[in-house]
Amino acid sequence: MTTNNRIPNRLTSEKSLYLLQHAYNPVNCYPWSEEAFQKAKTDNEPVFLSIGYS
């Protein structure tokens, strides 16, 4: 069974069309920012970079 939980993530306020396409993905995405790198460092987690265009 597939559910479509239209719960937005933090990308909804971005201007990039590419990032806005992913604003409702069930992934805890961050736009390129110091906050993203600080969170990765604090949590001792890798940074995965998604490169695309729209």
C-alpha positions in Angstrom: 0.0 0.0 0.0 1.4 3.4 -1.0 0.6 6.5 0.9 1.1 10.0 -0.3 1.7 12.0 2.9 2.0 15.5 1.6 4.1 16.7 4.5 6.5 19.4 3.4 10.2 19.5 4.4 12.4 22.5 4.9 12.8 23.0 1.1 9.4 24.6 0.6 10.8 28.1 1.2 13.6 27.7 -1.4 13.6 29.6 -4.7 15.3 26.9 -6.8 12.9 24.9 -8.9 15.0 21.8 -8.4 14.8 22.1 -4.6 11.1 22.8 -4.8 10.5 19.6 -6.7 11.8 17.8 -3.6 9.9 19.8 -1.0 7.5 17.0 -0.3 10.0 14.1 -0.3 10.1 12.0 2.9 13.7 12.8 3.3 15.2 15.3 5.9 16.8 17.5 3.2 18.7 20.7 3.8 19.6 23.3 1.2 23.3 24.1 0.9 23.9 26.0 4.1 26.1 26.3 7.2 23.2 24.7 9.1 23.4 21.6 7.0 27.1 21.2 7.6 26.9 21.9 11.2 24.1 19.3 11.7 26.2 16.7 9.9 29.2 17.5 12.0 27.2 17.5 15.3 25.5 14.2 14.4 28.8 12.7 13.0 27.0 11.9 9.8 28.1 12.2 6.1 26.7 14.9 3.8 25.1 13.5 0.6 25.0 16.0 -2.2 22.2 15.9 -4.8 23.0 17.8 -8.0 20.3 18.5 -10.6 18.5 21.0 -12.5 15.0 22.0 -13.5 
